[in-house]
C-alpha cells in the first residue's frame, strides 16, 4: 500500500486510516458530520495526494488531448481548466478528469487514483502523434482547501489575489512560502475553495501553514468520508460507483462535457447515444421516510418490479435525510417521480429530485 507525503502527519493527528485506491488514506479525524459541516460553514483541508497527474507537452499536445478527451480543450486558454472524461471504445467511460492548460503547449490531466495506470495506458495507446507524456503522480501532492471561508483564511499565505481566481481557473504563484504552486479554484465539495498542487517535499510546509492561517476560521483536517458526503450532496459522480467502463456518458448526464466540435475516441457511437437516447438515466432521489440508501441496494417501482440499482447513498448531514443516486428507466427520471428502495427486507418510498441535493 502506498503512502502520501503526509501519511505520518495524519496518523499523528489521530486520523482513522483506511486503504483507498491503493493508498493509506485518512477516512476521518473527529467524525464525518463534524468534518462535513466544517466545510459547509467554514473551511477544511483534505489531503488528496493520491490523485494522478499527467503532463502532456509539445507541439502535438493539444492534438492528443483532443483525441482522448470528451471535452473541447481548444477552448482552454492558459490559466483555465475544464471537466471532461476519457471515452472508451465500447460506449463507456475510462475515467473522468480535469484538464488544465498550464502553458501554450502544456496540458495537465488530473485523474482518479484507482485509474492512474489504466488511464496512462489508454492515453499512451492514442499517442500516435508523438506528444511528450510525463506521469507526475508519484512526485506531486494535492491539497483541497474547501469551504466558504477559504479565500479569506488563505489570502495571507499568497501574494496572488485569491478572490480574483474564477471557478475552474488557476494561477501559478507563491503559496505558504513556496513558489510556483498551482492554485486552482476547483473542488469536489460545492462549497468553494481551492486545490493546491505542489511537490511532495513542499506539502508538509504548506499543510502546516494552511492549518496555522486557518486556525481563527475554525479550519479542520477533513477525511475521505466527509469528501464523499459533500460530493454526493452536490450530485457529483464518483468513478467506480456512479460511472464506469459500462456507463454511457449520456446515461450519467455527462452530455454537457461531450463536444462534437472535433473527433475523439468513439465519438460516432456516443453521438448515436445522444441522438437515439439511452435506456436508463442517473437520477438523484431523497428518501420519503427515515432510511439510508446504500450503493448496491435495488430500486423498484410500486409493484416491486426492478428498475435499477443505487450507485451512491448516504444520510445527508446538511439535509438530515437519506439521499442517493442510481440508474432508472427514463420514464422514472423526471423530478417528482416516485420510486422505492429495497433497504434490507423493507421497501422504502423515495422521490426523484433535481440535483444538486444541497442548495446554498
N, C-alpha and C positions, 0 to 999 in steps of 0.2 A: 504494500500500500504506500502511495506517495504522500509526502507532507508538503504543505506550503511553507514559505519562509517564516510564517507566523504561528505555526502549529504549537510550539512550546509556549508562546505568549498566550494562546487561547487556553491551554492546559493550566497555566499559572493563574488565569482569570477565573478558573473553575468551570470552564465550559464543559458540557457533556459532548464528547467526541463520538462521531459515528463514521463508518465507511460510506463515502458517497462518490460515485463515478471514479472509483479507484484511488480516491484521496481520503485522508484522515481529516474530517471537517467538523467544525463546531455546529451542532444542531440547535443548541440553546444554552443560555447563560442563566438568567433569572427565571425564565418561563416565557412561553410563546405569547401569551396575551399581553404581558407587560412590555415585551420587546416590540410586538405589533403596534401597540398604542403609542409607544415612544416614537416610532417612525411616522405614524399618522399625525401626532400632535407636536413633536419636537424635532429631533434629529438622531439618527442612529448610524453606526458604521458596520459594514459587512466586509469580511474577507472572502472575496470570490476569485481568488488567485488560481483556482482550479480551471477556470475558463481557458480556452485556447485562443492564441493569436497567430495569424499567418500574415506575413508581408508579401505582397505581390508587386514586383517592381520592374521598371524598364519600359522601353518604347511600346511593348506589346502587353503591358499590364492591364490596361483597360479592356483590350480585346478578350483576354482570358476571363476577367471578372464578368464581362457581359455574357460570355458563353455559359458560365456556370450559375450565374445569379438570376433569380426571377425578376428582380427589380432593374431599373434602368440607371446604371451607375454613371452614364454620361451626363446626367443631370446634376451630379455632385460637383461642387466647387471645393477647393482646398478649405478645410475647416468645417466641412459638413459630413453628416453620417446618414445612413438610411437602413431601415429594417428590410430584410429580404429572406429568401430561403434558397437552398440548393435543390432543384428538382432532380429526381432520379429518372431512370429510363422506362419506368413502368407506371408512371402517373402519380407517384408518391413523393415523399419529402426525405431527402438525405439528412437535412438538418435545417434549423433556422439560424440566422446570424445577423450581425450588424456590420455594414461595410462603411469604412472611414476613408475619406480621401486625404491622405497625410501631406503629399506633395503632388505636383503635376503628374508625375509618373509613378507614384507610390500609393498603394491602397492597403489598408489593414482589414482583414476579415476576423471578426471575433465570433468564435463557435463554442458549442457546448462541450463541457469537459469529457463527457462519456463518448463523444464522437470525434475526438481530435484525430486519431489515426485514420478512421473511416473517411472523414472529410478530406484529409490531406491526400489520401489515395485517390479519392473521387476527383478532386480538382487537378491533381497531377496527370490523371488519365486524359484530361482535355487540354493539357498544356502543350498542344502541338505547335503553338506559335512562338515558343521559346521565351516566355516571360520568366523572370527570376523569382523563385519562390523561397521564402525562409520561414521556418517554423520557430517562433519566438516563445512558444508556450511554456517551456521549462525555465526560461530566463526572466520572464516578466511576472509581476504581481498586479492584482487588480483589487482596489478598494471601492466599495459603493457607499457614498455618504448621502443618505437619503432622508428626506423629511422637509417640512415647510420652513424650518429654521436653518437649513443647510447653508444657504448663501450668507446669511448674517453671521452664523457661527464660524464659517471658514474664511471669511474675507481677510481677516488679519494674517492669514497664512500665505497670501499671494498678492503680488503687485498687479495681477490680472483682475479686471473688473468682472467679478463672477456674475453679477446681476445682469451683465450685458450679453452673456452667453445664452443664446436662444436654445430651445428644445431641439435636440438632435443636431446641435452644433458643438464644436470643441475648439479649445485653444491649446497650444503648446507653450508652456511658460513655467515660471517658478512656483513651487508649492511646498510649504513646510521646510524651506531651506534647501530644496533640491531643484536644480534647473532642468529644463527640457522634460517636464512631466506633461502627459496628455490629461487635460481637464475637460471632461466630456459631460454635457448636460443630457445624460441618458440615465436610464434606470429601469427597474423591474417592479417598482412598488406603487407607482401612480401618485406619489406624494412629493415629487420634485427632488432636486438634488443633483449630485454629480457622481461620475465614475472616474477614478484616478488610476492611470496606467503608469507604472514605474518599474525599475529594475528590482530584482529580488533583494539586492544588497541595500536598497534605499527604503524598502517598505516599512521596516521597523521604526525608523526615524519618523516617517510620515504618520504611521499609526499612532505613535506616542503623542505627536504634536496635535493630531486631529482630536484625540481624547482630551488633551490639555485645553485646546482652544474651545472645544465644545462643552467643557465642564459646566459653565454658567448657563448653558442652554439645555441642561439635562440629557446630554448625549449618553448613549449606552452602546456597547458592542452588541450586535444582533446576529442570531444564528440562522441556519438554513430553514428551520421550521417556520419562523415568522416570515422569512422571504417567500415561502410557499403560500402562506395565508394572505399576505399582501398582494402577491401577483394574482391569486385566484379571485380576490375581491375586485380586481380590475378586469378579469376575464382574459388575462394574458395566457397564451398557450405554453405548456411545458412539454418539451420534446420527450418522447418516450411514454407520456401519459395521453396528451390531447392530440398530438401529431406524431406521425411515424412514417416509415417507408411504405406503409399500406394506406396512408391517408391522402386523399386528393386535397390539394390546397383549396379547391372550391367547396369541399365538404367542411373544411376547417375555417372558412370565412377569410381566406388569405388572397382572395381575388384582387384586393386593393394594392398588393405588392407584386402583382403579376403583370408585367408590361410587355406588350407585343410590338413595341417600337423597334425591336431588334430580334434576332434569332437567338435562342438559348436551348439548352438541353431539353429535349422532349416538348418543345413549345407547341408542336402540332397536336399532340394528344391533350395537353392542358387546354388548348383553345376549343377542342371538342367538348371537354368537360364544361367549359364556360357556356358554349352555345346550346348544348343538348340538356344541360342540367345534371344534377347528381341525385343519387338515391337516398342520401342521408345528409344531415347538417348538424354541425356542432352548435349546441344551444347552452345557455345558462338557465338554471332553474333555482327557485327557492322552495324550501320545504314548507308545506302548509301547517304541519304540526311539529312539535319538538322532536327532531331526529337528525342524526348526522349521516349524510350520504358519503360513501367511500368509493374510491376507484375500484371498478370490478363489479359493483352492485348492478343488478339488472333494472332496466327501465321498462315499464309495462303500461298498457292502456287500461281503461276501467274494466275491460273484460279479461284482464290478466294475460293479454297477448303480448309477446315480446316486441319491444320497439328498438331496443339498443342497450348500451352499457354506459354507466357512469365512468368518465375518464379522470376526473378530479373532483374531490369533495372535501368539505370541512365545516366546522362550526365557525361562522364568520365572527371574529372578535368585534368588528365595527358595527355589525348589524344585529348581533345576538341571535342569529338563526342559522339553520343549516343551508348551505349553498353548494352548488355543484355545476359541473359541465358534463355533457355527454352527447352522443350521437343519436338522433331520432329521424324518422322519415320527414321529408319537407312539410307534410300536412300538419305535423305537430310542432313545427319550428317557429310559428308565429307567437310573439309575446301574448300571454294570456291563456295559451293552450294548457290544458290540464293533462298531467302525466302522473305516474305512480312509480315510486322507488321501492324495490324489494330490500327492506332492511331486516336482515336475518329472516324470521318467519312472517314478518308483517309487511303488508303493502301500504306504504305511506303516501298520501297525495302530495303533489308538488305542482308549482306553476312556472311555466316558461317565462322568463323575463328578458328585457333588453339589457345588454351589457353596456357598461360595467355595472356590477352589483353596487359598488361603493361610489357615491357621487359626492364630490367635495362640497 
